[in-house]
Amino acid sequence: MDAPLRCPKCQALVVDRRFAQCTTCHADLPAEWLLTSVQLAELDENDRHARSEHSALMNELTRQDEVGPEGPLLNPNDLSPD
């Protein structure tokens, strides 16, 4: 396993490679550590998808709460990835 990236200036863990600066000391990070535009686009798409699924699940749970405790249970198949 690769060692975690640490800021060359303050040795803080690099927790987000979307940003060109250390989140602790604001020193510039090496360019090769940063995510590429393709990686950023994929990350954004995955984030949008996860947020959409989360929202749909929360809406479903809210509808079930409105039905009451006798309402239908969440089907485990609804949680499986597409």
Secondary structure, 3 states (H helix, E strand, C coil): CCCCCECCCCCCECCCCCCCECCCCCCECCHHHCCCHHHHHHHHHHHHHHHHHHHHHHHHHHHHHHHCCCCCCCCHHHHCCC
